Amino acid sequence: MTLPIQYAFEGHEVRVLMIQGEPWFVATDVATALQYLTAKDMVRNLDADEKGRQVVPTLGGSQKLLVINEPGLYSAILRSRKEEAKRFKRWVTHEVLPALRKHGAYVMPTAEPSEPADAPMSAHIEADQIVSAGRVFRALFTTGRAMGMPRKLAAARANQAAQRATGIDLAAELNASAWLEGNDLPSPHRRQYELQQQVRDHLTANDWPQGFSSQQLIEALQLQNTRAVQTAVGQCLQLAGYRRVRQGATERGGVRPYVYVLQQRGLILEAAA
């Protein structure tokens, strides 16, 4: 049985197990810190190799708890719409993971400034972040290719996701930004990619709204309201975690229009309609 290393993020206890030199986080602790409803809800869409169960000592005795590895942690952070997710990601990537890899344990930061002899640590942290970003990139690039994305489109999206999760722009590190942004990406894929970013930016700026129609979103983005645009916007919303449900009729026998809601609320609204 591996003993957990315990530390706290903004008052929330988070336990980590070092298994074969790799950190595994107790899922219930991460779910609480990121304000997921339950740990099972958080890990439901993770790949099999990103989650597991480990025996962990607790106040009530040893229990077999859900745990997630580093790629699984980044996936959980990316799916969280809470403001805490951004701070949690920065805390993990800038403090916890570098300390775990250097010392095998999390060392609480001291109030006193570091001595000059500790200066090389910055290079160590950057290297760790690049390794973490590479893991996120590989996982999402492989997924994108499996979904049928062209190689360059999958690389561009995986790079952006890795940058959101770890703060590292791998394309910039490799001096490949111009290649990723080149004009040889097929025009339909480039337009869909740009629309996806436009939709996500709008949803983020409006705190991930609920119960809106595709027409309302199209008008807000000042797009042409054509069938092709409606289809493309619908695909973007599905990728962002939304699903289309029928809204309850305002009058008896009235029309029940379709609206978009986040996946976790879709079934509730459908049942109430």
Backbone as CSV, one residue per row, in Angstrom:
resi,resn,N_x,N_y,N_z,CA_x,CA_y,CA_z,C_x,C_y,C_z
1,MET,0.848,-1.189,0.000,0.000,0.000,0.000,0.885,1.241,0.000
2,THR,0.628,2.185,-0.918,1.412,3.402,-1.029,0.832,4.477,-0.124
3,LEU,1.683,5.092,0.697,1.220,6.160,1.578,1.057,7.448,0.781
4,PRO,-0.057,8.151,0.949,-0.275,9.380,0.183,0.505,10.554,0.747
5,ILE,0.866,11.470,-0.127,1.444,12.745,0.282,0.284,13.731,0.346
6,GLN,0.129,14.386,1.468,-1.017,15.267,1.670,-0.593,16.729,1.597
7,TYR,-1.392,17.528,0.908,-1.178,18.966,0.873,-2.516,19.624,0.587
8,ALA,-2.555,20.945,0.545,-3.838,21.649,0.458,-3.810,22.695,-0.645
9,PHE,-4.939,22.808,-1.339,-5.140,23.862,-2.334,-6.339,24.697,-1.892
10,GLU,-6.086,25.930,-1.494,-7.139,26.864,-1.069,-8.087,26.220,-0.057
11,GLY,-7.510,25.509,0.905,-8.300,24.905,1.965,-8.807,23.510,1.669
12,HIS,-8.611,23.003,0.451,-9.052,21.658,0.078,-7.874,20.687,0.172
13,GLU,-8.061,19.593,0.896,-7.022,18.565,0.970,-6.934,17.825,-0.361
14,VAL,-5.722,17.668,-0.851,-5.479,16.909,-2.078,-4.359,15.917,-1.785
15,ARG,-4.649,14.625,-1.991,-3.665,13.576,-1.729,-3.102,13.045,-3.043
16,VAL,-1.806,12.764,-3.035,-1.157,12.238,-4.231,-0.342,11.015,-3.846
17,LEU,-0.380,10.009,-4.708,0.398,8.787,-4.522,1.483,8.739,-5.589
18,MET,2.690,8.380,-5.202,3.758,8.181,-6.169,3.816,6.692,-6.491
19,ILE,3.416,6.329,-7.714,3.363,4.934,-8.143,4.325,4.755,-9.315
20,GLN,5.361,3.973,-9.110,6.408,3.753,-10.112,6.964,5.084,-10.616
21,GLY,7.147,6.006,-9.685,7.745,7.291,-10.013,6.815,8.307,-10.631
22,GLU,5.527,7.975,-10.795,4.566,8.883,-11.409,3.500,9.287,-10.392
23,PRO,3.068,10.557,-10.417,2.049,11.004,-9.457,0.643,10.582,-9.876
24,TRP,-0.116,10.057,-8.925,-1.527,9.720,-9.105,-2.313,10.466,-8.027
25,PHE,-3.328,11.207,-8.452,-4.088,12.055,-7.548,-5.390,11.368,-7.135
26,VAL,-5.745,11.488,-5.848,-7.010,10.930,-5.365,-8.150,11.714,-6.005
27,ALA,-9.009,11.018,-6.745,-10.013,11.674,-7.583,-11.009,12.491,-6.770
28,THR,-11.414,11.986,-5.601,-12.391,12.735,-4.803,-11.830,14.087,-4.369
29,ASP,-10.536,14.144,-4.080,-9.919,15.403,-3.668,-9.879,16.395,-4.828
30,VAL,-9.498,15.908,-6.016,-9.445,16.774,-7.195,-10.842,17.263,-7.555
31,ALA,-11.825,16.364,-7.501,-13.202,16.738,-7.830,-13.708,17.834,-6.897
32,THR,-13.373,17.740,-5.628,-13.791,18.770,-4.668,-13.112,20.101,-4.968
33,ALA,-11.820,20.066,-5.256,-11.077,21.299,-5.538,-11.580,21.983,-6.805
34,LEU,-11.987,21.187,-7.808,-12.469,21.733,-9.077,-13.982,21.880,-9.114
35,GLN,-14.644,21.553,-8.005,-16.090,21.718,-7.848,-16.894,20.865,-8.826
36,TYR,-16.438,19.637,-9.092,-17.276,18.658,-9.777,-18.299,18.121,-8.779
37,LEU,-19.434,17.641,-9.294,-20.457,17.091,-8.408,-19.936,15.864,-7.674
38,THR,-19.324,14.934,-8.426,-18.765,13.723,-7.831,-17.488,13.347,-8.568
39,ALA,-16.688,12.510,-7.934,-15.471,12.022,-8.590,-15.821,11.153,-9.795
40,LYS,-16.890,10.347,-9.682,-17.289,9.492,-10.804,-17.681,10.334,-12.009
41,ASP,-18.355,11.462,-11.758,-18.719,12.354,-12.856,-17.467,12.913,-13.524
42,MET,-16.444,13.210,-12.730,-15.215,13.785,-13.270,-14.439,12.787,-14.118
43,VAL,-14.391,11.511,-13.698,-13.548,10.527,-14.387,-14.295,9.765,-15.474
44,ARG,-15.590,10.041,-15.633,-16.407,9.235,-16.545,-15.838,9.198,-17.961
45,ASN,-15.346,10.325,-18.458,-14.870,10.402,-19.843,-13.359,10.236,-19.979
46,LEU,-12.685,9.892,-18.890,-11.241,9.660,-18.981,-10.959,8.299,-19.602
47,ASP,-9.814,8.185,-20.271,-9.405,6.902,-20.836,-9.041,5.932,-19.716
48,ALA,-9.052,4.651,-20.059,-8.797,3.617,-19.050,-7.421,3.761,-18.417
49,ASP,-6.423,4.220,-19.202,-5.074,4.330,-18.645,-4.854,5.630,-17.876
50,GLU,-5.899,6.466,-17.775,-5.789,7.722,-17.038,-6.417,7.641,-15.648
51,LYS,-7.029,6.511,-15.330,-7.698,6.372,-14.037,-7.515,4.954,-13.521
52,GLY,-7.779,4.758,-12.254,-7.653,3.434,-11.658,-8.087,3.491,-10.208
53,ARG,-7.803,2.431,-9.476,-8.123,2.379,-8.049,-6.880,1.942,-7.287
54,GLN,-6.674,2.562,-6.145,-5.543,2.237,-5.286,-6.008,2.209,-3.839
55,VAL,-5.406,1.322,-3.056,-5.711,1.265,-1.625,-5.026,2.444,-0.939
56,VAL,-5.828,3.254,-0.244,-5.328,4.462,0.412,-5.746,4.443,1.881
57,PRO,-4.820,4.657,2.816,-5.207,4.725,4.229,-6.013,5.985,4.517
58,THR,-7.149,5.835,5.210,-7.995,6.960,5.594,-8.310,6.863,7.081
59,LEU,-9.024,7.858,7.605,-9.397,7.837,9.017,-10.280,6.641,9.346
60,GLY,-11.054,6.179,8.371,-11.929,5.028,8.581,-11.288,3.708,8.215
61,GLY,-9.981,3.700,8.002,-9.288,2.488,7.588,-8.898,2.548,6.128
62,SER,-8.227,1.528,5.651,-7.785,1.496,4.254,-8.980,1.335,3.324
63,GLN,-8.996,2.142,2.260,-10.072,2.085,1.277,-9.480,2.085,-0.124
64,LYS,-10.195,1.454,-1.046,-9.777,1.442,-2.448,-10.440,2.634,-3.137
65,LEU,-9.652,3.658,-3.424,-10.182,4.913,-3.940,-9.847,5.102,-5.417
66,LEU,-10.692,5.873,-6.092,-10.421,6.273,-7.467,-9.223,7.213,-7.493
67,VAL,-8.314,6.993,-8.434,-7.168,7.878,-8.611,-7.015,8.189,-10.094
68,ILE,-6.402,9.330,-10.402,-6.148,9.722,-11.793,-4.686,10.128,-11.923
69,ASN,-4.110,9.853,-13.103,-2.709,10.214,-13.313,-2.608,11.634,-13.864
70,GLU,-1.417,12.030,-14.264,-1.201,13.413,-14.696,-2.004,13.781,-15.947
71,PRO,-1.993,12.944,-17.027,-2.851,13.276,-18.168,-4.330,13.341,-17.783
72,GLY,-4.770,12.438,-16.915,-6.156,12.479,-16.458,-6.460,13.748,-15.692
73,LEU,-5.493,14.217,-14.913,-5.668,15.463,-14.170,-5.855,16.631,-15.124
74,TYR,-5.050,16.686,-16.198,-5.182,17.784,-17.152,-6.538,17.737,-17.854
75,SER,-7.006,16.533,-18.183,-8.327,16.408,-18.803,-9.407,16.926,-17.864
76,ALA,-9.299,16.605,-16.582,-10.280,17.071,-15.600,-10.243,18.591,-15.481
77,ILE,-9.051,19.169,-15.516,-8.917,20.626,-15.431,-9.536,21.286,-16.653
78,LEU,-9.270,20.737,-17.847,-9.790,21.324,-19.080,-11.307,21.277,-19.133
79,ARG,-11.914,20.227,-18.552,-13.371,20.099,-18.603,-14.069,20.961,-17.552
80,SER,-13.341,21.442,-16.570,-13.957,22.249,-15.516,-14.214,23.662,-16.018
81,ARG,-15.419,24.168,-15.769,-15.769,25.540,-16.150,-15.590,26.516,-14.989
82,LYS,-15.052,26.059,-13.879,-14.918,26.892,-12.695,-13.637,27.721,-12.760
83,GLU,-13.698,28.909,-12.148,-12.537,29.790,-12.110,-11.381,29.150,-11.348
84,GLU,-11.716,28.288,-10.371,-10.678,27.634,-9.586,-9.769,26.755,-10.441
85,ALA,-10.284,26.258,-11.574,-9.511,25.336,-12.407,-8.216,25.974,-12.893
86,LYS,-8.291,27.243,-13.270,-7.097,27.927,-13.769,-6.045,28.056,-12.667
87,ARG,-6.492,28.422,-11.466,-5.547,28.562,-10.347,-5.003,27.196,-9.921
88,PHE,-5.863,26.183,-9.951,-5.442,24.835,-9.577,-4.377,24.322,-10.539
89,LYS,-4.603,24.540,-11.833,-3.637,24.095,-12.846,-2.285,24.767,-12.648
90,ARG,-2.307,26.067,-12.412,-1.040,26.786,-12.228,-0.323,26.304,-10.972
91,TRP,-1.083,26.080,-9.914,-0.486,25.605,-8.662,0.150,24.231,-8.842
92,VAL,-0.549,23.331,-9.522,-0.024,21.982,-9.735,1.230,22.013,-10.601
93,THR,1.173,22.746,-11.726,2.283,22.717,-12.683,3.486,23.530,-12.231
94,HIS,3.256,24.584,-11.431,4.364,25.446,-11.019,4.955,25.071,-9.667
95,GLU,4.191,24.388,-8.820,4.693,24.086,-7.481,4.746,22.589,-7.188
96,VAL,3.596,21.925,-7.325,3.504,20.552,-6.834,4.325,19.581,-7.678
97,LEU,4.080,19.540,-8.991,4.767,18.556,-9.832,6.284,18.743,-9.849
98,PRO,6.802,19.967,-10.000,8.260,20.114,-9.949,8.852,19.637,-8.630
99,ALA,8.171,19.943,-7.510,8.682,19.513,-6.209,8.618,17.999,-6.060
100,LEU,7.540,17.390,-6.555,7.419,15.934,-6.485,8.536,15.258,-7.265
101,ARG,8.850,15.779,-8.436,9.861,15.146,-9.276,11.272,15.374,-8.728
102,LYS,11.459,16.474,-8.043,12.795,16.755,-7.517,13.033,16.072,-6.176
103,HIS,12.005,16.098,-5.307,12.191,15.614,-3.943,11.404,14.354,-3.623
104,GLY,10.436,13.986,-4.502,9.580,12.846,-4.191,8.479,13.195,-3.228
105,ALA,8.337,14.490,-2.906,7.280,14.945,-2.009,7.042,16.421,-2.268
106,TYR,5.861,16.876,-1.874,5.554,18.295,-2.007,6.137,19.053,-0.824
107,VAL,6.908,20.086,-1.084,7.519,20.886,-0.028,6.793,22.220,0.034
108,MET,6.200,22.540,1.188,5.483,23.797,1.330,6.442,24.954,1.114
109,PRO,6.040,25.965,0.319,6.922,27.108,0.095,7.129,27.897,1.375
110,THR,8.352,28.409,1.583,8.652,29.195,2.771,8.384,30.663,2.510
111,ALA,8.225,31.406,3.577,7.951,32.836,3.445,9.189,33.596,3.003
112,GLU,10.381,33.051,3.308,11.622,33.727,2.962,11.957,33.507,1.496
113,PRO,12.563,34.495,0.828,12.957,34.316,-0.572,14.034,33.255,-0.706
114,SER,14.089,32.634,-1.849,15.066,31.577,-2.088,16.471,32.150,-2.132
115,GLU,17.416,31.319,-1.748,18.811,31.718,-1.836,19.244,31.710,-3.295
116,PRO,20.252,32.483,-3.664,20.741,32.501,-5.046,21.125,31.125,-5.559
117,ALA,21.530,30.211,-4.644,21.954,28.880,-5.084,20.814,28.099,-5.696
118,ASP,19.549,28.523,-5.415,18.402,27.796,-5.945,18.021,28.256,-7.347
119,ALA,18.755,29.188,-7.932,18.394,29.750,-9.224,18.188,28.718,-10.316
120,PRO,19.015,27.631,-10.409,18.815,26.657,-11.483,17.449,25.985,-11.461
121,MET,16.679,26.139,-10.359,15.377,25.488,-10.261,14.435,25.941,-11.364
122,SER,14.560,27.219,-11.812,13.654,27.724,-12.831,13.765,26.916,-14.111
123,ALA,14.984,26.564,-14.497,15.163,25.740,-15.689,14.559,24.360,-15.486
124,HIS,14.665,23.836,-14.248,14.105,22.521,-13.948,12.585,22.547,-14.064
125,ILE,11.980,23.619,-13.534,10.524,23.744,-13.603,10.077,23.824,-15.053
126,GLU,10.769,24.618,-15.867,10.390,24.760,-17.260,10.475,23.413,-17.982
127,ALA,11.523,22.652,-17.705,11.660,21.340,-18.336,10.511,20.426,-17.932
128,ASP,10.135,20.452,-16.663,9.018,19.635,-16.198,7.725,20.034,-16.886
129,GLN,7.527,21.341,-17.056,6.308,21.814,-17.704,6.263,21.373,-19.166
130,ILE,7.413,21.399,-19.822,7.457,20.962,-21.219,7.125,19.478,-21.321
131,VAL,7.650,18.678,-20.388,7.322,17.250,-20.366,5.820,17.059,-20.168
132,SER,5.236,17.808,-19.238,3.802,17.704,-18.979,2.997,18.128,-20.202
133,ALA,3.420,19.228,-20.832,2.723,19.692,-22.034,2.808,18.655,-23.147
134,GLY,3.966,17.998,-23.263,4.121,16.960,-24.283,3.173,15.797,-24.073
135,ARG,2.937,15.433,-22.819,2.009,14.333,-22.539,0.586,14.703,-22.936
136,VAL,0.179,15.931,-22.589,-1.161,16.379,-22.975,-1.281,16.420,-24.493
137,PHE,-0.247,16.958,-25.149,-0.270,17.065,-26.609,-0.420,15.695,-27.259
138,ARG,0.394,14.732,-26.829,0.352,13.405,-27.452,-1.021,12.760,-27.295
139,ALA,-1.594,12.883,-26.098,-2.898,12.263,-25.856,-3.966,12.862,-26.760
140,LEU,-3.992,14.197,-26.885,-5.035,14.850,-27.669,-4.760,14.760,-29.169
141,PHE,-3.484,14.766,-29.558,-3.165,14.608,-30.978,-3.600,13.230,-31.466
142,THR,-3.312,12.198,-30.678,-3.736,10.837,-31.036,-5.247,10.746,-31.124
143,THR,-5.936,11.386,-30.178,-7.401,11.383,-30.198,-7.926,12.094,-31.434
144,GLY,-7.341,13.242,-31.754,-7.776,13.997,-32.926,-7.590,13.224,-34.218
145,ARG,-6.472,12.539,-34.355,-6.235,11.729,-35.553,-7.220,10.577,-35.633
146,ALA,-7.525,9.974,-34.470,-8.494,8.874,-34.450,-9.883,9.358,-34.847
147,MET,-10.174,10.638,-34.581,-11.468,11.220,-34.950,-11.522,11.598,-36.429
148,GLY,-10.396,11.465,-37.127,-10.368,11.778,-38.550,-9.855,13.169,-38.880
149,MET,-9.317,13.888,-37.902,-8.787,15.227,-38.165,-7.526,15.140,-39.016
150,PRO,-7.318,16.099,-39.938,-6.039,16.172,-40.634,-4.911,16.368,-39.628
151,ARG,-3.715,15.940,-40.001,-2.588,15.962,-39.071,-2.325,17.365,-38.518
152,LYS,-2.334,18.368,-39.382,-2.002,19.716,-38.920,-3.100,20.281,-38.024
153,LEU,-4.350,20.002,-38.342,-5.452,20.478,-37.503,-5.388,19.830,-36.124
154,ALA,-5.122,18.517,-36.092,-5.004,17.817,-34.809,-3.840,18.383,-34.001
155,ALA,-2.732,18.694,-34.682,-1.571,19.250,-33.983,-1.881,20.629,-33.418
156,ALA,-2.581,21.458,-34.201,-2.908,22.810,-33.739,-3.810,22.773,-32.514
157,ARG,-4.826,21.921,-32.558,-5.755,21.842,-31.424,-5.078,21.231,-30.200
158,ALA,-4.265,20.207,-30.414,-3.567,19.585,-29.287,-2.596,20.572,-28.652
159,ASN,-1.937,21.386,-29.472,-1.009,22.380,-28.933,-1.739,23.423,-28.097
160,GLN,-2.908,23.873,-28.574,-3.665,24.866,-27.811,-4.164,24.284,-26.494
161,ALA,-4.624,23.031,-26.525,-5.099,22.391,-25.296,-3.954,22.218,-24.301
162,ALA,-2.777,21.830,-24.798,-1.617,21.674,-23.921,-1.211,23.010,-23.312
163,GLN,-1.326,24.079,-24.098,-0.979,25.404,-23.580,-1.971,25.843,-22.509
164,ARG,-3.268,25.556,-22.713,-4.267,25.904,-21.698,-4.020,25.130,-20.407
165,ALA,-3.593,23.874,-20.539,-3.436,23.020,-19.357,-2.147,23.300,-18.595
166,THR,-1.073,23.638,-19.302,0.240,23.732,-18.651,0.904,25.094,-18.773
167,GLY,0.380,25.962,-19.644,1.007,27.260,-19.841,2.170,27.245,-20.812
168,ILE,2.454,26.105,-21.435,3.581,25.981,-22.361,3.072,25.895,-23.798
169,ASP,3.580,26.776,-24.669,3.269,26.741,-26.097,4.360,25.919,-26.786
170,LEU,4.058,24.643,-27.039,5.060,23.758,-27.627,5.458,24.207,-29.026
171,ALA,4.509,24.736,-29.792,4.831,25.198,-31.143,5.857,26.327,-31.095
172,ALA,5.696,27.234,-30.128,6.657,28.333,-29.987,8.019,27.805,-29.543
173,GLU,8.021,26.821,-28.628,9.287,26.237,-28.171,10.045,25.595,-29.324
174,LEU,9.302,25.029,-30.275,9.919,24.360,-31.420,10.089,25.299,-32.611
175,ASN,9.721,26.584,-32.409,9.766,27.561,-33.496,8.933,27.086,-34.687
176,ALA,7.767,26.502,-34.372,6.915,25.927,-35.416,5.572,26.630,-35.519
177,SER,5.422,27.798,-34.882,4.136,28.499,-34.917,3.733,28.847,-36.341
178,ALA,4.699,29.322,-37.135,4.383,29.696,-38.516,3.927,28.486,-39.318
179,TRP,4.511,27.322,-39.030,4.107,26.101,-39.744,2.674,25.724,-39.390
180,LEU,2.334,25.800,-38.094,0.981,25.439,-37.685,-0.050,26.401,-38.249
181,GLU,0.335,27.673,-38.385,-0.600,28.690,-38.849,-0.529,28.889,-40.354
182,GLY,0.197,28.015,-41.048,0.358,28.152,-42.485,-0.938,27.976,-43.247
183,ASN,-0.927,28.404,-44.496,-2.132,28.379,-45.319,-2.389,27.044,-45.988
184,ASP,-1.528,26.041,-45.728,-1.734,24.764,-46.396,-2.743,23.889,-45.666
185,LEU,-3.312,24.360,-44.547,-4.399,23.626,-43.909,-5.623,23.747,-44.801
186,PRO,-6.283,22.644,-45.158,-7.442,22.715,-46.046,-8.437,23.764,-45.572
187,SER,-8.948,24.561,-46.521,-9.809,25.698,-46.183,-11.018,25.330,-45.329
188,PRO,-11.773,24.250,-45.654,-12.927,23.914,-44.805,-12.535,23.625,-43.363
189,HIS,-11.419,22.917,-43.169,-10.973,22.606,-41.814,-10.531,23.870,-41.088
190,ARG,-9.848,24.774,-41.799,-9.408,26.013,-41.173,-10.613,26.839,-40.734
191,ARG,-11.639,26.939,-41.592,-12.826,27.714,-41.231,-13.522,27.106,-40.024
192,GLN,-13.643,25.769,-39.990,-14.286,25.113,-38.853,-13.469,25.321,-37.581
193,TYR,-12.164,25.252,-37.703,-11.291,25.456,-36.541,-11.438,26.876,-35.998
194,GLU,-11.434,27.863,-36.898,-11.574,29.256,-36.468,-12.940,29.502,-35.839
195,LEU,-13.988,28.874,-36.402,-15.325,29.015,-35.826,-15.377,28.390,-34.438
196,GLN,-14.726,27.231,-34.278,-14.696,26.575,-32.970,-14.071,27.500,-31.921
197,GLN,-12.976,28.161,-32.274,-12.339,29.081,-31.333,-13.232,30.278,-31.040
198,GLN,-13.921,30.774,-32.067,-14.819,31.917,-31.891,-15.971,31.569,-30.955
199,VAL,-16.549,30.375,-31.146,-17.655,29.928,-30.298,-17.181,29.746,-28.861
200,ARG,-16.044,29.087,-28.686,-15.534,28.845,-27.322,-15.224,30.161,-26.609
201,ASP,-14.627,31.109,-27.313,-14.323,32.403,-26.694,-15.606,33.101,-26.243
202,HIS,-16.660,33.022,-27.072,-17.938,33.653,-26.718,-18.561,32.977,-25.500
203,LEU,-18.531,31.644,-25.464,-19.105,30.917,-24.327,-18.353,31.236,-23.043
204,THR,-17.029,31.284,-23.136,-16.223,31.594,-21.952,-16.509,32.999,-21.444
205,ALA,-16.588,33.963,-22.380,-16.840,35.356,-21.992,-18.206,35.530,-21.341
206,ASN,-19.153,34.647,-21.676,-20.511,34.746,-21.127,-20.786,33.696,-20.056
207,ASP,-19.720,33.158,-19.452,-19.827,32.231,-18.323,-20.636,30.981,-18.674
208,TRP,-20.413,30.435,-19.869,-21.019,29.181,-20.306,-22.539,29.189,-20.085
209,PRO,-23.258,29.960,-20.910,-24.709,30.133,-20.714,-25.487,28.848,-20.956
210,GLN,-26.751,28.861,-20.541,-27.649,27.715,-20.675,-28.909,28.133,-21.436
211,GLY,-29.503,27.163,-22.144,-30.831,27.355,-22.717,-30.910,28.375,-23.834
212,PHE,-29.940,28.402,-24.733,-29.976,29.326,-25.865,-30.116,28.538,-27.165
213,SER,-30.601,29.198,-28.195,-30.767,28.544,-29.498,-29.556,28.825,-30.374
214,SER,-29.407,28.020,-31.417,-28.294,28.251,-32.342,-28.454,29.591,-33.046
215,GLN,-29.712,29.992,-33.304,-29.946,31.275,-33.967,-29.473,32.436,-33.087
216,GLN,-29.723,32.336,-31.773,-29.259,33.389,-30.866,-27.736,33.490,-30.865
217,LEU,-27.072,32.345,-30.885,-25.612,32.354,-30.904,-25.090,32.903,-32.228
218,ILE,-25.713,32.507,-33.330,-25.301,32.992,-34.651,-25.432,34.507,-34.726
219,GLU,-26.530,35.036,-34.188,-26.723,36.490,-34.181,-25.682,37.176,-33.301
220,ALA,-25.374,36.570,-32.151,-24.388,37.166,-31.244,-23.005,37.211,-31.882
221,LEU,-22.694,36.200,-32.707,-21.394,36.139,-33.379,-21.391,36.885,-34.709
222,GLN,-22.567,37.432,-35.078,-22.723,38.190,-36.325,-22.349,37.350,-37.549
223,LEU,-22.879,36.117,-37.566,-22.666,35.219,-38.695,-23.905,35.185,-39.573
224,GLN,-23.745,34.695,-40.795,-24.896,34.508,-41.678,-25.703,33.307,-41.206
225,ASN,-27.014,33.473,-41.114,-27.876,32.404,-40.596,-28.299,31.477,-41.738
226,THR,-27.340,30.657,-42.192,-27.612,29.685,-43.244,-27.626,28.286,-42.652
227,ARG,-28.132,27.323,-43.409,-28.177,25.947,-42.931,-26.756,25.422,-42.642
228,ALA,-25.810,25.761,-43.517,-24.433,25.298,-43.317,-23.842,25.872,-42.031
229,VAL,-24.099,27.150,-41.764,-23.585,27.779,-40.546,-24.257,27.176,-39.321
230,GLN,-25.566,26.913,-39.404,-26.280,26.287,-38.286,-25.672,24.923,-37.949
231,THR,-25.378,24.138,-38.990,-24.774,22.820,-38.775,-23.392,22.946,-38.145
232,ALA,-22.587,23.874,-38.666,-21.229,24.061,-38.150,-21.245,24.534,-36.700
233,VAL,-22.145,25.455,-36.374,-22.252,25.953,-34.998,-22.700,24.832,-34.067
234,GLY,-23.638,24.000,-34.540,-24.083,22.865,-33.733,-22.948,21.905,-33.421
235,GLN,-22.079,21.653,-34.407,-20.922,20.779,-34.182,-19.961,21.396,-33.166
236,CYS,-19.759,22.708,-33.261,-18.876,23.390,-32.311,-19.420,23.289,-30.890
237,LEU,-20.734,23.436,-30.739,-21.343,23.370,-29.410,-21.226,21.966,-28.823
238,GLN,-21.363,20.951,-29.662,-21.206,19.574,-29.178,-19.782,19.339,-28.685
239,LEU,-18.789,19.851,-29.419,-17.394,19.704,-28.998,-17.117,20.458,-27.701
240,ALA,-17.890,21.521,-27.455,-17.707,22.313,-26.237,-18.456,21.733,-25.047
241,GLY,-19.164,20.611,-25.251,-19.847,19.966,-24.132,-21.327,20.252,-24.037
242,TYR,-21.910,20.855,-25.078,-23.344,21.153,-25.072,-24.123,20.060,-25.803
243,ARG,-25.390,19.930,-25.469,-26.287,19.043,-26.217,-27.588,19.771,-26.478
244,ARG,-28.274,19.363,-27.553,-29.518,20.022,-27.957,-30.710,19.294,-27.351
245,VAL,-31.591,20.032,-26.677,-32.789,19.449,-26.061,-33.987,20.307,-26.422
246,ARG,-35.166,19.712,-26.287,-36.397,20.468,-26.538,-36.785,21.257,-25.295
247,GLN,-37.135,22.512,-25.514,-37.585,23.356,-24.423,-39.072,23.124,-24.176
248,GLY,-39.523,23.295,-22.934,-40.937,23.152,-22.624,-41.770,24.188,-23.350
249,ALA,-42.959,23.803,-23.816,-43.850,24.716,-24.532,-44.385,25.778,-23.580
250,THR,-44.441,27.031,-24.055,-44.968,28.116,-23.223,-46.491,28.088,-23.174
251,GLU,-47.143,27.492,-24.174,-48.601,27.394,-24.215,-48.983,25.955,-24.513
252,ARG,-50.207,25.613,-24.144,-50.691,24.265,-24.417,-50.762,24.056,-25.927
253,GLY,-50.124,22.991,-26.392,-50.099,22.719,-27.823,-49.131,23.591,-28.589
254,GLY,-48.348,24.402,-27.883,-47.417,25.299,-28.551,-46.171,24.580,-29.044
255,VAL,-45.348,25.296,-29.803,-44.117,24.740,-30.356,-43.069,24.621,-29.251
256,ARG,-42.340,23.514,-29.265,-41.260,23.301,-28.299,-39.928,23.455,-29.027
257,PRO,-39.333,24.627,-28.983,-38.091,24.852,-29.730,-36.915,24.108,-29.114
258,TYR,-35.877,23.916,-29.923,-34.640,23.310,-29.439,-33.747,24.386,-28.827
259,VAL,-33.096,24.033,-27.729,-32.101,24.906,-27.108,-30.878,24.065,-26.756
260,TYR,-29.776,24.738,-26.461,-28.533,24.049,-26.100,-28.251,24.232,-24.610
261,VAL,-27.877,23.129,-23.965,-27.499,23.152,-22.551,-26.242,22.309,-22.390
262,LEU,-25.510,22.557,-21.313,-24.352,21.727,-21.013,-24.784,20.303,-20.742
263,GLN,-23.951,19.333,-21.096,-24.325,17.917,-21.061,-24.876,17.487,-19.723
264,GLN,-24.237,17.928,-18.604,-24.651,17.422,-17.309,-26.044,17.883,-16.921
265,ARG,-26.562,18.953,-17.590,-27.894,19.435,-17.264,-28.934,19.035,-18.300
266,GLY,-28.469,18.444,-19.402,-29.373,18.119,-20.487,-30.478,17.168,-20.094
267,LEU,-30.130,16.084,-19.399,-31.127,15.086,-19.024,-32.144,15.657,-18.057
268,ILE,-31.704,16.550,-17.157,-32.624,17.145,-16.191,-33.664,17.995,-16.908
269,LEU,-33.212,18.828,-17.868,-34.140,19.695,-18.579,-35.069,18.899,-19.476
270,GLU,-34.564,17.818,-20.085,-35.422,16.987,-20.922,-36.529,16.354,-20.095
271,ALA,-36.179,15.884,-18.903,-37.170,15.234,-18.055,-38.232,16.216,-17.586
272,ALA,-37.833,17.483,-17.391,-38.781,18.472,-16.899,-39.655,19.041,-18.002
273,ALA,-39.243,18.883,-19.270,-39.977,19.508,-20.379,-41.310,18.821,-20.631
